[in-house]
Amino acid sequence: MYKDLEIVIVSLVQIGADNHYFQEPHPSGITPESGPQAGGTTLTITGTNLATGSKKDVQVSVGSQPCNVTEFGDEIVCITGPNSKVEAVKVTMNYGGTAISVPGQFSYSENPTVTKFLPVNSFSSGGRNITVTGTGFELIQSFSLVVYAERPEGGKTNLKMFDGKHVKRLNETTVVFSSPPILEDPENYNVTTIILMDHHRLVVKNESHSFAYVADPTFENFTNGIKQQVNKLINAKGSNLNKAMTIDEAQAFVGDEPCNIKTLTETDLYCEPPEVQPQPKKRQKRDTINNLPEFIVKFGLREWILGRVEYDTRVNDIPLNLILPLVLIPMIAIIVISITCYRRQSEQAEREYEKIKSQLEGLEESVRDRCKKEFTDLMIEMEDQTNDINEAGIPVLDYKTYTDRVFFLPSKDGEKDVMITGKLDIPEARRQTVEQALNQFSNLLNSKSFLINFIHTLENQREFSARAKVYFASLLTVALHGKLEYYTDIMRTLFLELMEQYVVAKNPKLMLRRSETVVERMLSNWMSICLYQYLKDNAGEPLYKLFKAIKHQVEKGPVDAVLKKAKYTLNDTGLLGDDVEYTQLTVNVYVQDGGTDSTPVKVLNCDTISQVKEKIIDQVYRNLPCSQWPKAESVVLEWRPGSTAQILSDLDLTSQRDGRWKRINTLMHYNVRDGATLILSKMGISQQPEDNQQDVPGERHALLEDENKVWHLVRPVDEIDEGKSKRGSVKEKERTKAITEIYLTRLLSVKGTLQQFVDNFFHSVLNSNHVVPPAVKYFFDFLDEQAEKHDIKDEDTIHIWKTNSLPLRFWVNILKNPHFIFDVHVHEVVDASLSVIAQTFMDACTRTEHKLSRDSPSNKLLYAKEISNYKKMVEDYYKGIRQMVPVSDQDMNTHLAEISRAHTDSLNTLVALHQLYQYTNKYYDEIINALEEDPAAQKMQLAFRLQQIAAALENKVTDL
């Protein structure tokens, strides 16, 4: 019976086992569907009948890599292994040799990266929040911060590990770790901090250093264990307090209530305690003396109890009957004294007011008359300059004259500079040898290794001044003009070196502020070269119209020929303060040997004879280039009031005298009337003035000797004869003396008249929707690239670089010196107004907020309303250029090659090479030494080649 029962049981078990074995698993999907290449992703496979067989019967593969099964049941859980490349692979399950594909694919993605971490250190007690930023964090399921500390001990390595589990994931790119506590003496160990992301390990470090641990700070306990709280702040002393902790992270408590930390330095912590003394913590009440709260400092995970805090309650012990008399009696006394003083001062102020009022009444009539006159002047409109410009054209200089003036006119020799004259005194017998040697020197300059060594050597010499660097860079620009692509490459190389210096010194904003290096001047010249055609075709017209408009405004009113001050100007320091009476005249001018037709010219009766000559020349020769006009000193002006003739001159025997002073003659002095006939002739004509008007010998000499004692419209106040200064009463002088500010309305008058011309110029050069020179886009992109490379996020710094490289380096220079681009003569009074507009242009290009006050200069107040619009114009210009299509190196080189081809032949290249060689000759030994120490220069035998050139040119130098 028992045997039959056993057989039945065995059969049932066998049937159940057979039924279980023949279940067919059906996987339906995987979670997650992606993970890092390093592996370690916990992969969950879902489906039905997955618990078929046992755990050891199931193998899972992700692609070609096994996935270690950790959980077996209704869901299969496994840990992925590493994969050699980024790819999407199939997941396969194997049940006792039967392979089953899981629907979907698992994607191996690039391992996560860490781009930044802050802060960069922690105290050894840990607990500091470390914010780690990077990419690929969304792939990771498990984060941990692991610290390894190792040091050699007795020939073996003692390795210790500390694991930090406190992790907070903020988003897909940011994770916050809590630094784990480690050893008390981390400086004696080699500490490595690793972020473990699934199976991917990353050492926490940035470009300069790794994450570091430092020893915990130390605090001094309170004296006698109690801190008497008398002042508003509690001071805790110690050492290394801020080495790995900031004021925002540190915590302090008085009992259970926080003590607000105000200051944290290396040795001191100051915090503001609660106004009322808190109760001690409940756990401390048993062992607390006199029921005083403890002072606790908490840095991360560690706390320091420095003692107890006792508030000073002595003030509360003072009886109220003593406080009231001590406070109220002095207050009442102060109030009484203040009222008495106030009444006396009010009476005195009233007397002063009456006195001032009476003085103002005397000036009121004079001021009213002046205001009426200034208002009338304000209504005077400027003649239409546009028609004149269209008739005569814009006198843009040719390329050579333009570059000569920009590069060399500011030099110490000015117009006589050898680069402008182009004259080299080379004996004919030596000319061929010298030219061959200079051509060899040109080839040597085309060696980048030589030229970089050459420039560095010169800049290392103390006596190589800033002026010498500017001149050297200009010579180099002309010498290399035939290969502007190469010149640009040299400039770029030197510029990268300069930028590295400023970035390392942590003051990148100062770069390009001045032209104190060769490369900065090279940049100025490069911009001048690349923007010539743009000036000629686009920006030149509004700039020339602005110049002509200013010139017209200045000349329509009196201009003091001695003081260089004008009635109509934008410059308050160049404003003619006195009210000069004048009348506009139209004179008919005949030019000797210039035909029978006369030319009407508008002049003022207060103009000096030289001023009249200049206005006549300006009108008569307006269709010729200014460089071909005769000088005022080389012509004679003759007035024919009838049948007689009279030579007009600034100083002669008829000049008005007053003691040591002589007044320069004007048309009013000669009584020249409206419609008068004048004859302009060259100096040396046969006509002579009448005998009684000739300058006697010695008279002209005396005038020249006493030239500093001449005056035109306004005689210097401090030089008036003492006798005259005493005439008249003080009251009369006060009535006739003008209030200086009343004349500032003229500035507004001129500004309003010129406003459209100023706006047109600003729009022409600060509008990215118009034509933008390729050089500007190319260089601005280069600055943006370098800022990104050096991790410079400050937009102010990039804005300053762009401003210093174009607006302040080029446009301001052209604004102040229109004769650099136009064939014109710029008078000092016109230049003063141009300087105001140039300063406004500079202010518009800075991001600094201009705070105005009554003490602000007049030119700042003059354009205060427009400056914000101009600033926005600059910002939009920079943004517009950034959004433009980039200019490739190839396109830029093509553009530069076209400039070289078009203009190099017109430049004095040979003279530039000769002048450059003078620097080689002066610092010959230093240059040779630098070349011999440079391996690249040694390989190309550059020092030997320079020695050959020097030998060929030696005789030439001696001949010169």
FENTA-V787407 format. One record per backbone hydrogen bond with DSSP energy under -0.5 kcal/mol. NH is the residue of the N-H (numbers start at 1). CO is the residue of the C=O. If there is no record, write none. Layout:
# FENTA-V787407
nh=NH co=CO
nh=NH co=CO
This chain:
# FENTA-V787407
nh=5 co=1
nh=6 co=2
nh=7 co=3
nh=8 co=4
nh=9 co=5
nh=10 co=6
nh=11 co=7
nh=12 co=8
nh=13 co=9
nh=14 co=10
nh=15 co=11
nh=16 co=12
nh=17 co=13
nh=18 co=14
nh=19 co=15
nh=20 co=16
nh=21 co=17
nh=22 co=18
nh=23 co=20
nh=25 co=23
nh=26 co=48
nh=28 co=46
nh=29 co=46
nh=31 co=44
nh=35 co=107
nh=37 co=109
nh=39 co=36
nh=40 co=80
nh=43 co=41
nh=43 co=78
nh=44 co=31
nh=44 co=42
nh=45 co=76
nh=46 co=29
nh=46 co=44
nh=48 co=26
nh=52 co=49
nh=57 co=54
nh=58 co=54
nh=58 co=55
nh=59 co=94
nh=60 co=67
nh=61 co=92
nh=62 co=65
nh=63 co=61
nh=63 co=90
nh=65 co=62
nh=67 co=60
nh=68 co=66
nh=68 co=79
nh=70 co=77
nh=71 co=77
nh=76 co=45
nh=77 co=71
nh=77 co=75
nh=78 co=43
nh=79 co=68
nh=80 co=41
nh=80 co=78
nh=83 co=37
nh=87 co=85
nh=87 co=108
nh=89 co=106
nh=91 co=102
nh=91 co=104
nh=92 co=61
nh=93 co=100
nh=94 co=59
nh=95 co=93
nh=95 co=98
nh=96 co=57
nh=96 co=94
nh=98 co=95
nh=99 co=97
nh=100 co=93
nh=102 co=91
nh=106 co=89
nh=107 co=33
nh=108 co=87
nh=108 co=106
nh=109 co=35
nh=109 co=107
nh=113 co=135
nh=115 co=113
nh=115 co=133
nh=116 co=133
nh=118 co=131
nh=122 co=212
nh=124 co=214
nh=126 co=123
nh=127 co=179
nh=130 co=177
nh=131 co=118
nh=131 co=129
nh=132 co=130
nh=132 co=175
nh=133 co=116
nh=134 co=173
nh=135 co=113
nh=137 co=172
nh=139 co=136
nh=140 co=137
nh=144 co=196
nh=145 co=164
nh=146 co=144
nh=146 co=194
nh=147 co=162
nh=148 co=192
nh=149 co=160
nh=150 co=190
nh=151 co=158
nh=153 co=156
nh=156 co=153
nh=158 co=151
nh=158 co=156
nh=159 co=157
nh=160 co=149
nh=162 co=147
nh=164 co=145
nh=165 co=163
nh=167 co=165
nh=168 co=176
nh=170 co=168
nh=170 co=174
nh=171 co=174
nh=175 co=132
nh=176 co=168
nh=177 co=130
nh=177 co=175
nh=178 co=166
nh=179 co=128
nh=179 co=177
nh=182 co=124
nh=188 co=185
nh=189 co=186
nh=190 co=150
nh=191 co=189
nh=192 co=148
nh=194 co=146
nh=194 co=192
nh=195 co=202
nh=196 co=144
nh=196 co=194
nh=197 co=195
nh=197 co=200
nh=198 co=142
nh=198 co=196
nh=199 co=39
nh=200 co=197
nh=202 co=195
nh=204 co=193
nh=205 co=203
nh=206 co=209
nh=211 co=204
nh=212 co=120
nh=214 co=122
nh=218 co=239
nh=220 co=237
nh=222 co=306
nh=225 co=222
nh=226 co=223
nh=227 co=308
nh=228 co=226
nh=229 co=227
nh=229 co=310
nh=230 co=228
nh=234 co=271
nh=236 co=234
nh=236 co=269
nh=238 co=267
nh=239 co=218
nh=241 co=266
nh=243 co=240
nh=249 co=246
nh=250 co=246
nh=251 co=298
nh=253 co=296
nh=254 co=257
nh=255 co=253
nh=255 co=294
nh=256 co=279
nh=257 co=254
nh=259 co=252
nh=260 co=258
nh=260 co=272
nh=262 co=270
nh=263 co=270
nh=265 co=268
nh=269 co=236
nh=270 co=263
nh=271 co=234
nh=272 co=260
nh=273 co=232
nh=273 co=271
nh=284 co=281
nh=285 co=281
nh=285 co=282
nh=287 co=284
nh=288 co=285
nh=289 co=287
nh=291 co=288
nh=292 co=289
nh=293 co=309
nh=295 co=307
nh=296 co=253
nh=296 co=294
nh=297 co=304
nh=298 co=251
nh=299 co=302
nh=300 co=298
nh=301 co=126
nh=302 co=299
nh=304 co=297
nh=306 co=295
nh=306 co=304
nh=307 co=295
nh=308 co=225
nh=309 co=293
nh=310 co=227
nh=312 co=229
nh=313 co=311
nh=317 co=313
nh=317 co=314
nh=318 co=315
nh=322 co=319
nh=323 co=319
nh=324 co=320
nh=325 co=321
nh=326 co=322
nh=327 co=323
nh=328 co=324
nh=329 co=325
nh=331 co=327
nh=332 co=328
nh=333 co=329
nh=334 co=330
nh=335 co=331
nh=336 co=332
nh=337 co=333
nh=338 co=334
nh=339 co=335
nh=340 co=336
nh=341 co=337
nh=342 co=338
nh=343 co=339
nh=344 co=340
nh=345 co=341
nh=346 co=342
nh=347 co=343
nh=348 co=344
nh=349 co=345
nh=350 co=346
nh=351 co=347
nh=352 co=348
nh=353 co=349
nh=354 co=350
nh=355 co=351
nh=356 co=352
nh=357 co=353
nh=358 co=354
nh=359 co=355
nh=360 co=356
nh=361 co=357
nh=362 co=358
nh=363 co=359
nh=364 co=360
nh=365 co=361
nh=367 co=363
nh=368 co=364
nh=369 co=365
nh=370 co=366
nh=371 co=367
nh=372 co=368
nh=373 co=369
nh=374 co=370
nh=375 co=371
nh=376 co=372
nh=377 co=373
nh=378 co=374
nh=379 co=375
nh=379 co=376
nh=380 co=377
nh=385 co=383
nh=388 co=384
nh=389 co=385
nh=390 co=386
nh=391 co=387
nh=392 co=388
nh=393 co=389
nh=395 co=393
nh=396 co=394
nh=397 co=821
nh=402 co=398
nh=403 co=399
nh=404 co=400
nh=405 co=401
nh=406 co=402
nh=407 co=403
nh=408 co=404
nh=409 co=404
nh=409 co=405
nh=411 co=408
nh=414 co=411
nh=416 co=413
nh=417 co=414
nh=420 co=417
nh=421 co=417
nh=422 co=418
nh=424 co=422
nh=426 co=424
nh=427 co=425
nh=430 co=427
nh=431 co=427
nh=432 co=428
nh=434 co=430
nh=435 co=431
nh=436 co=432
nh=437 co=433
nh=438 co=434
nh=439 co=435
nh=440 co=436
nh=441 co=437
nh=442 co=438
nh=443 co=439
nh=444 co=440
nh=445 co=441
nh=446 co=442
nh=447 co=444
nh=448 co=446
nh=451 co=447
nh=452 co=448
nh=453 co=449
nh=454 co=450
nh=455 co=451
nh=456 co=452
nh=457 co=453
nh=458 co=454
nh=459 co=455
nh=460 co=456
nh=461 co=458
nh=464 co=461
nh=465 co=463
nh=469 co=465
nh=470 co=466
nh=471 co=467
nh=472 co=468
nh=473 co=469
nh=474 co=470
nh=475 co=471
nh=476 co=472
nh=477 co=473
nh=478 co=474
nh=479 co=475
nh=480 co=476
nh=481 co=478
nh=483 co=480
nh=484 co=481
nh=487 co=483
nh=488 co=484
nh=489 co=485
nh=490 co=486
nh=491 co=487
nh=492 co=488
nh=493 co=489
nh=494 co=490
nh=495 co=491
nh=496 co=492
nh=497 co=493
nh=498 co=494
nh=499 co=495
nh=500 co=496
nh=501 co=497
nh=502 co=498
nh=503 co=499
nh=504 co=500
nh=505 co=501
nh=506 co=503
nh=507 co=502
nh=510 co=507
nh=511 co=508
nh=513 co=510
nh=521 co=517
nh=522 co=518
nh=523 co=519
nh=524 co=520
nh=525 co=521
nh=526 co=522
nh=527 co=523
nh=528 co=524
nh=529 co=525
nh=530 co=526
nh=531 co=527
nh=532 co=529
nh=535 co=531
nh=536 co=532
nh=537 co=533
nh=538 co=534
nh=539 co=534
nh=540 co=535
nh=541 co=538
nh=542 co=538
nh=543 co=539
nh=544 co=540
nh=545 co=541
nh=546 co=542
nh=547 co=543
nh=548 co=544
nh=549 co=545
nh=550 co=546
nh=551 co=547
nh=552 co=548
nh=553 co=549
nh=554 co=550
nh=555 co=551
nh=556 co=552
nh=557 co=554
nh=560 co=565
nh=561 co=559
nh=564 co=560
nh=565 co=560
nh=566 co=574
nh=567 co=558
nh=569 co=567
nh=572 co=570
nh=574 co=571
nh=575 co=572
nh=576 co=566
nh=577 co=575
nh=580 co=578
nh=585 co=603
nh=587 co=585
nh=587 co=601
nh=588 co=676
nh=589 co=587
nh=589 co=599
nh=590 co=678
nh=592 co=590
nh=592 co=680
nh=594 co=591
nh=599 co=589
nh=601 co=587
nh=603 co=585
nh=603 co=601
nh=605 co=583
nh=607 co=604
nh=609 co=665
nh=612 co=608
nh=613 co=609
nh=614 co=610
nh=615 co=611
nh=616 co=612
nh=617 co=613
nh=618 co=614
nh=619 co=615
nh=620 co=616
nh=621 co=617
nh=622 co=619
nh=624 co=621
nh=626 co=823
nh=628 co=625
nh=629 co=626
nh=634 co=631
nh=635 co=632
nh=636 co=681
nh=637 co=648
nh=638 co=636
nh=638 co=679
nh=639 co=646
nh=640 co=677
nh=641 co=639
nh=642 co=644
nh=646 co=639
nh=648 co=637
nh=655 co=652
nh=658 co=661
nh=661 co=658
nh=662 co=709
nh=663 co=656
nh=664 co=711
nh=665 co=650
nh=667 co=607
nh=668 co=605
nh=670 co=666
nh=671 co=667
nh=671 co=668
nh=672 co=667
nh=675 co=586
nh=676 co=673
nh=678 co=588
nh=678 co=676
nh=679 co=638
nh=680 co=590
nh=681 co=636
nh=681 co=679
nh=683 co=634
nh=685 co=682
nh=693 co=690
nh=694 co=691
nh=696 co=694
nh=699 co=696
nh=700 co=696
nh=702 co=698
nh=703 co=699
nh=704 co=700
nh=705 co=701
nh=706 co=702
nh=707 co=704
nh=709 co=706
nh=710 co=707
nh=711 co=662
nh=719 co=716
nh=720 co=717
nh=725 co=721
nh=726 co=722
nh=726 co=723
nh=727 co=724
nh=733 co=729
nh=734 co=730
nh=735 co=731
nh=736 co=732
nh=737 co=733
nh=740 co=738
nh=742 co=739
nh=743 co=740
nh=744 co=741
nh=745 co=742
nh=746 co=743
nh=747 co=744
nh=748 co=744
nh=749 co=745
nh=750 co=746
nh=751 co=747
nh=752 co=748
nh=753 co=749
nh=754 co=750
nh=755 co=751
nh=757 co=754
nh=758 co=754
nh=759 co=755
nh=760 co=756
nh=761 co=757
nh=762 co=758
nh=763 co=759
nh=764 co=760
nh=765 co=761
nh=766 co=762
nh=770 co=767
nh=776 co=773
nh=777 co=773
nh=778 co=774
nh=779 co=775
nh=780 co=776
nh=781 co=777
nh=782 co=778
nh=783 co=779
nh=784 co=780
nh=785 co=781
nh=786 co=782
nh=787 co=783
nh=788 co=784
nh=789 co=785
nh=790 co=786
nh=791 co=788
nh=792 co=787
nh=793 co=791
nh=795 co=793
nh=798 co=794
nh=799 co=795
nh=800 co=796
nh=801 co=797
nh=802 co=798
nh=803 co=799
nh=804 co=800
nh=805 co=801
nh=806 co=802
nh=807 co=802
nh=808 co=803
nh=809 co=803
nh=810 co=806
nh=811 co=806
nh=812 co=807
nh=814 co=810
nh=815 co=811
nh=816 co=812
nh=817 co=813
nh=820 co=817
nh=821 co=818
nh=822 co=818
nh=823 co=395
nh=824 co=822
nh=826 co=824
nh=827 co=825
nh=831 co=827
nh=832 co=828
nh=833 co=829
nh=834 co=830
nh=835 co=831
nh=836 co=832
nh=837 co=833
nh=838 co=834
nh=839 co=835
nh=840 co=836
nh=841 co=837
nh=842 co=838
nh=843 co=839
nh=844 co=840
nh=845 co=841
nh=845 co=842
nh=846 co=843
nh=851 co=849
nh=852 co=850
nh=856 co=853
nh=860 co=857
nh=861 co=857
nh=862 co=858
nh=863 co=859
nh=864 co=861
nh=867 co=863
nh=868 co=864
nh=870 co=866
nh=871 co=867
nh=872 co=868
nh=873 co=869
nh=874 co=870
nh=875 co=871
nh=876 co=872
nh=877 co=873
nh=878 co=874
nh=879 co=875
nh=880 co=876
nh=881 co=877
nh=882 co=878
nh=883 co=879
nh=884 co=880
nh=884 co=881
nh=888 co=886
nh=892 co=888
nh=893 co=889
nh=894 co=890
nh=895 co=891
nh=896 co=892
nh=897 co=893
nh=898 co=894
nh=899 co=895
nh=900 co=896
nh=901 co=897
nh=902 co=898
nh=903 co=899
nh=904 co=900
nh=906 co=903
nh=907 co=903
nh=907 co=904
nh=909 co=907
nh=912 co=908
nh=913 co=909
nh=914 co=910
nh=915 co=911
nh=916 co=912
nh=917 co=913
nh=918 co=914
nh=919 co=915
nh=919 co=916
nh=920 co=916
nh=921 co=917
nh=922 co=918
nh=923 co=919
nh=924 co=921
nh=927 co=923
nh=928 co=924
nh=929 co=925
nh=930 co=926
nh=931 co=927
nh=932 co=928
nh=933 co=929
nh=934 co=930
nh=935 co=933
nh=938 co=934
nh=939 co=935
nh=940 co=936
nh=941 co=938
nh=942 co=937
nh=945 co=941
nh=946 co=942
nh=947 co=943
nh=948 co=944
nh=949 co=945
nh=950 co=946
nh=951 co=947
nh=952 co=948
nh=953 co=949
nh=954 co=950
nh=957 co=953
nh=958 co=954
nh=959 co=955
nh=960 co=956
